[in-house]
Amino acid sequence: MRIDVVSIFPEYLAPLELSLIGKARQDGILDLRVHDLRSFTTDRHRTVDDTPYGGGAGMVMKPEPWAQALSAVAQDAQRKPVLIVPSPAGERFTQALAYELAEEQHLAFACGRYEGIDERVIEWAQEHFTVRPVSLGDYVLNGGEVAVLAMVEAIGRLLPGVVGNPESLVEESHSDGLLEYPVYTKPSVWRDREVPAVLLSGNHGKIAQWRRHEQYRRTAERRPDLLEGFDAGSLPRADRTALQDLGYDVVDGRLVRRRENAAEQG
């Protein structure tokens, strides 16, 4: 996979030289290129922003440097790249989206700053890219670089050969719509706290069931919103029982909190 990142702070992306993503770059799995937006300016001050039309606070990133930078990214692309524009006004970045983007051959990221990028750049870019504004969450950052660091790692680690044991990708949080189960290691007793006995039993069937039920429990406690949209139509009886114990029922193939049922009946 090839990834291009355009930013006025290219040094911000230095962490992508470390750990598994850095190794993937060294091994040729990931071709990651970082571009300084100021290199595509033409004035002596390397200006990338100006005052907004219509007034208001802050500055807006000028269109021409972005057009020049993105043209350079797209000119030698084998196929139309996907341009991701980090923005609080974009679609939510999820594990499912990370899997989808990991299937692409070429991604580009446009790291905005100040009040954002001139909207005409987004319109123009659609001629050369598949443009997707993406939000890391419902909050605002100073720029797109932090979001890009998170997204590149989430996407890059899904590429074949990046993570040593591919099975670890299957059982982690959000891979199946649930949060991951708790994990433990040696010693079996630490400061009077014991590892759950089932994990020491050697019974792989019971261990798998315990882990699944712990996923339901943890998700219900920490992210109940994930369970509200969970497809429960084909769940085995043991899973349904575990969810009922947590206060959920299966209604028309989806999970519903029991208090919601009571409210409807009342």
Beta strands, then each sheet from edge to edge (+ up, - down):
strand 1: 2-7
strand 2: 31-36
strand 3: 49-50
strand 4: 60-61
strand 5: 82-92
strand 6: 106-110
strand 7: 130-135
strand 8: 189-190
strand 9: 193-194
strand 10: 248-251
strand 11: 254-257
sheet 1: 2+ 1+ 6+ 5+ 7+
sheet 2: 3+ 4-
sheet 3: 8+ 9-
sheet 4: 10+ 11-
end
